[in-house]
Amino acid sequence: MAMKFSDVKVHNEIELCEVGDVETKEKIEKALLKERISFFIRWKDKGFWARLFSSKESTGVICVNDLQRESAEACVKRLEKEENIQVKFLLQKVDKVFF
């Protein structure tokens, strides 16, 4: 029996927060994995001259499913207090279609 797939594409990801350094990103990754929250990281592409003359690392945006937004936000806020890290919350829909 053949499986029937829908042609409907659902985009329900939100940009949860923005991180600028690898250490903070790794802490957030571990916390989200521990809470079993699905996520992906979209790296903001810097231009050639910005990469050449900037000592700052590239910026990553952590995206989660909209249904897990509240638990992911609580997890990151808890991590902010415990680990004393700074995170910029975005909480907006992902504007790009990846497929």
Residue frames as qw, qx, qy, qz and C-alpha x, y, z in Angstrom:
[[0.000, 0.890, 0.456, 0.000, 0.00, 0.00, 0.00],
 [0.422, 0.414, -0.013, 0.807, 1.46, 3.35, -0.99],
 [0.260, -0.559, -0.443, 0.651, 1.65, 6.17, 1.54],
 [0.192, 0.788, 0.376, 0.449, -0.09, 9.39, 0.69],
 [0.408, -0.297, -0.231, 0.832, 1.65, 12.63, 1.64],
 [0.117, 0.898, 0.381, -0.187, 0.05, 16.04, 1.79],
 [0.520, 0.495, 0.125, 0.685, 1.32, 18.89, -0.36],
 [0.268, -0.927, -0.111, -0.237, 0.63, 21.36, 2.45],
 [0.577, 0.240, -0.409, 0.665, 3.77, 22.92, 3.88],
 [0.484, -0.829, -0.277, -0.048, 3.55, 24.07, 7.47],
 [0.444, 0.403, -0.327, 0.730, 5.94, 26.69, 8.78],
 [0.541, -0.773, -0.238, -0.232, 5.37, 27.04, 12.49],
 [0.709, -0.112, -0.277, 0.639, 8.88, 27.83, 13.70],
 [0.125, -0.983, -0.072, -0.112, 9.68, 30.95, 15.68],
 [0.490, 0.484, -0.407, 0.600, 12.98, 32.68, 16.31],
 [0.651, -0.628, -0.399, 0.150, 13.38, 32.24, 20.05],
 [0.387, -0.867, 0.111, 0.293, 16.61, 34.06, 20.77],
 [0.596, 0.736, -0.230, 0.224, 19.85, 35.33, 19.33],
 [0.762, -0.559, 0.152, 0.291, 23.29, 34.32, 20.60],
 [0.348, 0.897, -0.274, -0.014, 26.65, 35.75, 19.71],
 [0.018, -0.637, 0.766, -0.088, 29.19, 33.44, 21.27],
 [0.626, 0.118, -0.753, -0.169, 29.76, 29.71, 21.05],
 [0.138, 0.048, -0.830, 0.538, 29.86, 29.13, 24.82],
 [0.437, 0.148, 0.354, -0.813, 26.37, 30.57, 25.33],
 [0.677, 0.222, -0.430, -0.554, 25.06, 28.65, 22.32],
 [0.474, 0.125, -0.868, 0.082, 26.37, 25.37, 23.75],
 [0.094, 0.049, 0.721, -0.685, 24.79, 26.04, 27.16],
 [0.582, 0.217, 0.096, -0.778, 21.42, 26.75, 25.55],
 [0.622, 0.231, -0.666, -0.342, 21.71, 23.67, 23.31],
 [0.275, 0.059, -0.907, 0.314, 22.36, 21.42, 26.33],
 [0.274, 0.140, 0.553, -0.775, 19.47, 22.93, 28.28],
 [0.649, 0.252, -0.152, -0.702, 17.02, 22.53, 25.39],
 [0.567, 0.193, -0.787, -0.148, 18.15, 18.96, 24.75],
 [0.067, 0.019, -0.850, 0.521, 17.76, 18.15, 28.46],
 [0.426, 0.265, 0.411, -0.761, 14.17, 19.45, 28.31],
 [0.422, 0.251, 0.836, 0.246, 13.58, 17.50, 25.06],
 [0.313, 0.800, 0.183, -0.478, 12.77, 20.65, 23.10],
 [0.703, 0.359, 0.426, 0.441, 13.28, 20.44, 19.37],
 [0.014, -0.899, 0.056, 0.434, 15.32, 23.32, 17.89],
 [0.763, 0.347, 0.192, 0.511, 17.61, 24.38, 15.08],
 [0.307, -0.697, 0.049, 0.646, 20.17, 27.14, 14.77],
 [0.559, 0.730, 0.260, 0.294, 20.25, 29.49, 11.82],
 [0.535, -0.377, 0.052, 0.755, 23.50, 31.38, 11.46],
 [0.263, 0.927, 0.118, -0.242, 23.32, 34.94, 10.24],
 [0.775, 0.288, 0.182, 0.532, 25.65, 35.31, 7.31],
 [0.222, -0.815, 0.061, 0.531, 28.15, 38.12, 7.64],
 [0.594, 0.801, -0.072, -0.013, 29.53, 39.87, 4.62],
 [0.827, 0.267, -0.191, 0.457, 33.12, 39.46, 3.53],
 [0.205, 0.603, -0.277, 0.719, 34.35, 42.77, 4.97],
 [0.618, -0.607, 0.133, -0.482, 32.51, 42.27, 8.26],
 [0.977, -0.182, -0.046, 0.099, 34.16, 38.87, 8.71],
 [0.687, 0.415, -0.194, 0.564, 37.54, 40.27, 7.76],
 [0.138, 0.513, -0.283, 0.799, 37.59, 43.24, 10.13],
 [0.638, -0.540, 0.036, -0.549, 35.35, 42.09, 12.96],
 [0.106, 0.328, -0.880, 0.326, 36.68, 40.22, 15.96],
 [0.613, -0.012, 0.463, -0.640, 33.13, 39.33, 17.00],
 [0.241, 0.029, 0.954, 0.176, 31.95, 35.83, 16.14],
 [0.282, -0.212, -0.591, -0.725, 28.98, 35.26, 13.87],
 [0.445, -0.063, 0.435, -0.780, 25.50, 35.46, 15.36],
 [0.173, -0.139, -0.951, -0.213, 23.18, 32.48, 15.60],
 [0.545, -0.159, 0.070, -0.820, 19.41, 32.48, 15.96],
 [0.084, 0.024, 0.980, -0.176, 17.89, 29.58, 17.87],
 [0.539, -0.043, -0.297, -0.787, 14.53, 28.57, 16.41],
 [0.203, 0.054, 0.928, -0.308, 11.90, 26.32, 18.01],
 [0.135, -0.439, -0.796, -0.395, 8.47, 25.02, 17.14],
 [0.263, -0.439, -0.011, -0.859, 5.72, 27.47, 18.09],
 [0.778, -0.427, -0.369, -0.277, 4.02, 24.80, 20.20],
 [0.791, -0.263, -0.332, 0.442, 7.14, 24.55, 22.40],
 [0.216, 0.685, -0.068, 0.692, 7.72, 28.29, 22.66],
 [0.515, -0.754, 0.065, -0.403, 6.62, 28.71, 26.27],
 [0.912, -0.374, 0.073, 0.152, 8.68, 25.83, 27.62],
 [0.727, 0.316, -0.002, 0.610, 11.72, 26.86, 25.55],
 [0.023, 0.769, -0.062, 0.635, 11.45, 30.46, 26.70],
 [0.694, -0.680, 0.092, -0.219, 11.17, 29.37, 30.35],
 [0.935, -0.089, 0.028, 0.341, 14.17, 27.06, 29.91],
 [0.535, 0.477, -0.040, 0.696, 16.38, 29.83, 28.47],
 [0.242, -0.794, 0.066, -0.555, 15.25, 32.37, 31.09],
 [0.854, -0.518, 0.054, -0.004, 16.07, 29.88, 33.84],
 [0.841, 0.122, 0.021, 0.526, 19.48, 29.37, 32.25],
 [0.208, 0.744, -0.039, 0.634, 20.02, 33.15, 32.12],
 [0.520, -0.768, 0.136, -0.348, 19.57, 33.37, 35.90],
 [0.930, -0.323, 0.127, 0.124, 21.62, 30.26, 36.74],
 [0.801, 0.118, 0.173, 0.560, 24.55, 30.80, 34.36],
 [0.143, -0.785, -0.022, 0.602, 24.50, 34.61, 34.25],
 [0.403, 0.107, 0.601, 0.681, 24.37, 34.78, 30.46],
 [0.271, 0.514, 0.078, -0.810, 22.84, 37.45, 28.22],
 [0.308, 0.279, 0.833, 0.364, 20.40, 36.44, 25.47],
 [0.263, 0.210, -0.102, -0.936, 18.40, 38.63, 23.13],
 [0.408, 0.358, 0.824, -0.161, 14.87, 37.22, 22.84],
 [0.078, 0.063, -0.508, -0.856, 13.26, 37.68, 19.41],
 [0.326, 0.350, 0.791, -0.381, 10.01, 35.67, 19.65],
 [0.476, 0.536, -0.112, -0.688, 8.95, 36.21, 16.04],
 [0.899, 0.295, 0.312, -0.091, 7.98, 33.91, 13.20],
 [0.510, -0.250, 0.575, 0.589, 10.70, 32.65, 10.90],
 [0.419, 0.691, 0.017, -0.588, 10.34, 34.65, 7.72],
 [0.230, 0.498, -0.725, -0.416, 12.27, 32.34, 5.40],
 [0.947, 0.090, 0.116, -0.284, 11.04, 29.15, 3.80],
 [0.319, -0.599, 0.714, 0.173, 13.79, 26.53, 3.87],
 [0.374, 0.017, 0.887, 0.271, 12.34, 24.07, 1.37]]
